[in-house]
Amino acid sequence: MNYRLMAYGNILKKDMQNYYLKPPNLSWGIIFPISWTLMFFLRSGSDVDIKAILPGVMALSILFGTTSMLSVTITFERKSRSFERLLLSPISLNLLMLAKTTGAIIFGIINAFIPVLFASFFVDLGGIQWTLLFSGVVLIAVTSTFLGLFIAVSVNEVFEAQTFSNFFRFPMVFLCGLFIPLEQLPRVLRPLSYLFPLTYGADILKFSVNHQASINRIVSFAILLLYAVGLFLVSTHNIKKRWIY
């Protein structure tokens, strides 16, 4: 048991040092949420309701942060064959992949609360259900990270990972109720919205911040958990099928 925890910790430490704690990644985690906030300010031409857009900015910060980092790092390590050396370590594949994904999950959680920090300087954040908010952020980070893992194990090149990521990410921006309520979407598009896990995560965040929700919170948590488990199992299955001969 001790050597498993040691291996888990060492893999996580290596990834944090080599990827997540690099200055470009840290600055990206700050610049991205600010850019989205400014975009909505320019679009509206008037004062932005910061609390209204805060859940959407948080969700996007998690989604783009986790999927971008993980899909690139896993694909890059496979190309450089360093991932194959990890496969030789005396730990299970599931524990290995949990160690490889924990860094992205932590990165996503930190990204989520950077907009909250900036928002606290401009609006009163009283009334936010912090426990529910943190739970939703963690689940979105886990689900988005495992989506990034699924993408990484489905391609061979880094540029393919980025392209495949956008195939999932950009529809989520417009169809998951981040900034446009689900009820205001065209009827023909609403069924697609409920296929994306971010729809349920964003709904949890909206209720936590603004007490507005379109989906029962128990249902949202259950579906996010199902997506997380399903994406992880499919990803590890693909690794065994495609990478381990």
C-alpha positions as CSV (number, residue, x, y, z in Angstrom):
1,M,0.0,0.0,0.0
2,N,2.8,2.4,0.9
3,Y,4.6,1.9,-2.4
4,R,1.4,2.6,-4.3
5,L,0.9,5.9,-2.5
6,M,4.5,6.8,-3.0
7,A,4.2,6.0,-6.7
8,Y,1.0,8.0,-6.9
9,G,2.6,11.0,-5.2
10,N,5.8,10.9,-7.3
11,I,3.9,10.8,-10.6
12,L,1.6,13.7,-9.4
13,K,4.6,15.7,-8.2
14,K,6.4,15.2,-11.5
15,D,3.4,16.3,-13.5
16,M,2.9,19.4,-11.4
17,Q,6.5,20.4,-11.7
18,N,6.8,19.7,-15.4
19,Y,3.5,20.9,-16.7
20,Y,1.0,22.6,-14.3
21,L,3.3,24.9,-12.3
22,K,5.0,26.4,-15.4
23,P,4.6,30.2,-15.6
24,P,2.7,30.1,-19.0
25,N,0.1,27.7,-17.6
26,L,-0.3,29.7,-14.4
27,S,-0.7,33.0,-16.3
28,W,-3.1,31.3,-18.8
29,G,-5.3,30.3,-15.8
30,I,-5.6,34.0,-14.9
31,I,-5.9,35.5,-18.4
32,F,-8.5,33.2,-19.8
33,P,-11.3,34.0,-17.3
34,I,-10.6,37.8,-17.5
35,S,-10.7,37.6,-21.3
36,W,-14.2,36.0,-21.2
37,T,-15.5,38.6,-18.8
38,L,-14.2,41.4,-21.0
39,M,-15.7,39.8,-24.1
40,F,-19.2,39.9,-22.5
41,F,-18.7,43.4,-21.3
42,L,-17.8,44.6,-24.9
43,R,-20.7,42.6,-26.3
44,S,-23.2,44.1,-24.0
45,G,-21.9,47.7,-24.2
46,S,-23.1,48.2,-20.7
47,D,-22.3,47.1,-17.2
48,V,-22.0,43.3,-16.8
49,D,-24.0,41.4,-14.3
50,I,-20.9,39.7,-12.9
51,K,-22.8,37.2,-10.7
52,A,-25.0,36.2,-13.6
53,I,-22.0,35.3,-15.8
54,L,-19.8,34.0,-13.0
55,P,-21.0,30.4,-13.2
56,G,-20.4,30.3,-16.9
57,V,-16.9,31.8,-16.7
58,M,-16.0,29.3,-13.9
59,A,-17.3,26.3,-15.9
60,L,-15.4,27.4,-19.1
61,S,-12.2,28.0,-17.1
62,I,-12.4,24.4,-15.8
63,L,-13.3,22.9,-19.2
64,F,-10.6,24.6,-21.2
65,G,-8.0,24.3,-18.5
66,T,-8.4,20.6,-17.9
67,T,-8.9,19.3,-21.4
68,S,-6.2,21.5,-22.9
69,M,-3.5,20.4,-20.4
70,L,-4.3,16.8,-20.1
71,S,-5.0,16.0,-23.8
72,V,-1.7,17.6,-24.7
73,T,0.5,16.2,-21.9
74,I,-0.7,12.6,-22.3
75,T,-0.3,12.7,-26.1
76,F,3.1,14.3,-25.8
77,E,4.4,11.7,-23.3
78,R,3.2,8.9,-25.5
79,K,5.0,10.4,-28.5
80,S,8.2,10.7,-26.4
81,R,7.7,7.2,-25.1
82,S,7.9,8.4,-21.5
83,F,4.4,7.1,-20.9
84,E,5.5,3.6,-21.8
85,R,8.0,3.7,-19.0
86,L,5.3,4.5,-16.6
87,L,3.3,1.5,-17.8
88,L,6.2,-0.7,-16.6
89,S,5.8,0.6,-13.0
90,P,4.4,-1.9,-10.4
91,I,1.1,-0.3,-9.9
92,S,-2.3,-0.9,-11.5
93,L,-3.3,1.0,-14.7
94,N,-6.2,2.6,-12.9
95,L,-4.0,4.0,-10.1
96,L,-1.5,5.2,-12.8
97,M,-4.2,7.1,-14.7
98,L,-5.6,8.6,-11.5
99,A,-2.1,9.9,-10.7
100,K,-1.8,11.3,-14.2
101,T,-5.2,13.1,-14.0
102,T,-5.1,14.4,-10.5
103,G,-2.8,17.3,-11.5
104,A,-5.3,18.4,-14.2
105,I,-8.2,18.2,-11.7
106,I,-6.4,20.4,-9.2
107,F,-5.5,22.8,-12.0
108,G,-9.1,23.0,-13.0
109,I,-10.3,23.6,-9.5
110,I,-7.8,26.5,-9.1
111,N,-8.9,27.9,-12.5
112,A,-12.5,27.9,-11.4
113,F,-11.9,30.1,-8.3
114,I,-9.8,32.7,-10.0
115,P,-12.9,34.4,-11.5
116,V,-14.5,34.2,-8.0
117,L,-11.5,36.0,-6.6
118,F,-11.8,38.8,-9.1
119,A,-15.6,39.0,-8.8
120,S,-15.2,39.5,-5.0
121,F,-13.6,42.9,-5.7
122,F,-16.6,44.2,-7.6
123,V,-19.8,42.5,-6.2
124,D,-21.1,41.1,-3.0
125,L,-20.7,37.4,-3.0
126,G,-22.9,36.9,0.0
127,G,-25.6,34.3,-0.4
128,I,-23.5,31.9,-2.4
129,Q,-23.8,28.3,-1.3
130,W,-20.1,27.6,-1.0
131,T,-20.3,23.9,-0.2
132,L,-22.5,23.2,-3.2
133,L,-20.4,25.4,-5.3
134,F,-17.2,23.6,-4.4
135,S,-18.8,20.2,-4.9
136,G,-20.0,21.3,-8.4
137,V,-16.5,22.6,-9.3
138,V,-14.8,19.4,-8.2
139,L,-17.2,17.3,-10.3
140,I,-16.9,19.4,-13.3
141,A,-13.1,19.3,-13.0
142,V,-13.1,15.5,-12.7
143,T,-15.5,15.0,-15.6
144,S,-13.7,17.5,-17.8
145,T,-10.3,15.9,-17.0
146,F,-11.5,12.5,-17.9
147,L,-13.0,13.9,-21.1
148,G,-9.4,15.2,-21.8
149,L,-8.1,11.7,-21.0
150,F,-10.6,10.1,-23.4
151,I,-9.5,12.5,-26.1
152,A,-5.8,11.9,-25.4
153,V,-6.0,8.1,-25.7
154,S,-8.1,8.4,-28.9
155,V,-5.5,10.2,-31.0
156,N,-1.8,9.9,-31.9
157,E,-0.6,13.5,-32.4
158,V,-0.8,16.7,-30.2
159,F,-2.5,18.7,-33.0
160,E,-5.1,15.9,-33.3
161,A,-5.8,16.2,-29.6
162,Q,-6.5,19.9,-29.8
163,T,-8.7,19.5,-32.8
164,F,-10.7,16.7,-31.2
165,S,-11.0,18.7,-28.0
166,N,-12.6,21.5,-29.9
167,F,-15.1,19.1,-31.4
168,F,-16.5,18.7,-27.8
169,R,-15.7,22.1,-26.2
170,F,-17.2,24.6,-28.6
171,P,-20.6,23.1,-28.8
172,M,-20.6,23.1,-25.0
173,V,-19.9,26.8,-24.9
174,F,-23.2,27.5,-26.7
175,L,-25.4,24.6,-25.7
176,C,-24.8,24.0,-22.1
177,G,-26.7,26.9,-20.6
178,L,-23.5,28.7,-19.6
179,F,-24.7,32.1,-20.6
180,I,-27.9,31.4,-22.4
181,P,-30.6,29.6,-20.3
182,L,-31.6,26.2,-21.6
183,E,-35.2,27.4,-21.9
184,Q,-34.2,30.0,-24.4
185,L,-32.4,27.7,-26.8
186,P,-34.2,26.5,-29.9
187,R,-36.3,23.4,-29.2
188,V,-34.4,21.4,-31.8
189,L,-31.1,22.0,-30.0
190,R,-32.2,21.4,-26.4
191,P,-31.9,17.6,-26.6
192,L,-28.3,18.0,-27.6
193,S,-27.7,20.2,-24.5
194,Y,-28.6,17.3,-22.2
195,L,-26.0,15.1,-23.8
196,F,-23.1,17.2,-22.5
197,P,-21.9,16.7,-18.9
198,L,-21.1,20.5,-18.6
199,T,-24.8,21.2,-18.8
200,Y,-25.4,19.6,-15.4
201,G,-22.3,21.1,-13.9
202,A,-23.1,24.6,-15.0
203,D,-26.6,24.2,-13.6
204,I,-25.2,23.3,-10.2
205,L,-23.0,26.4,-10.3
206,K,-25.9,28.6,-11.3
207,F,-28.0,27.4,-8.4
208,S,-25.0,27.8,-6.0
209,V,-24.4,31.4,-7.1
210,N,-27.8,32.8,-8.2
211,H,-30.3,30.2,-6.9
212,Q,-31.5,29.5,-10.4
213,A,-31.6,25.9,-11.8
214,S,-33.3,24.1,-14.6
215,I,-32.4,20.6,-13.5
216,N,-32.8,18.8,-10.2
217,R,-29.5,18.9,-8.4
218,I,-29.5,15.3,-7.4
219,V,-30.0,14.4,-11.0
220,S,-27.1,16.7,-12.0
221,F,-24.7,15.2,-9.5
222,A,-25.7,11.6,-10.5
223,I,-25.2,12.2,-14.2
224,L,-21.9,13.9,-13.6
225,L,-20.7,10.9,-11.6
226,L,-21.9,8.6,-14.3
227,Y,-20.0,10.5,-16.9
228,A,-16.9,10.6,-14.8
229,V,-16.9,6.9,-14.2
230,G,-17.8,6.1,-17.8
231,L,-15.2,8.3,-19.4
232,F,-12.5,6.9,-17.1
233,L,-13.4,3.3,-17.8
234,V,-13.6,3.8,-21.5
235,S,-10.2,5.6,-21.5
236,T,-8.5,2.9,-19.6
237,H,-10.1,0.3,-21.9
238,N,-8.7,2.1,-24.9
239,I,-5.2,2.3,-23.3
240,K,-5.2,-1.5,-22.8
241,K,-6.5,-2.1,-26.3
242,R,-4.3,0.5,-28.2
243,W,-1.2,1.1,-26.1
244,I,-0.6,-2.2,-24.3
245,Y,0.2,-5.1,-26.6
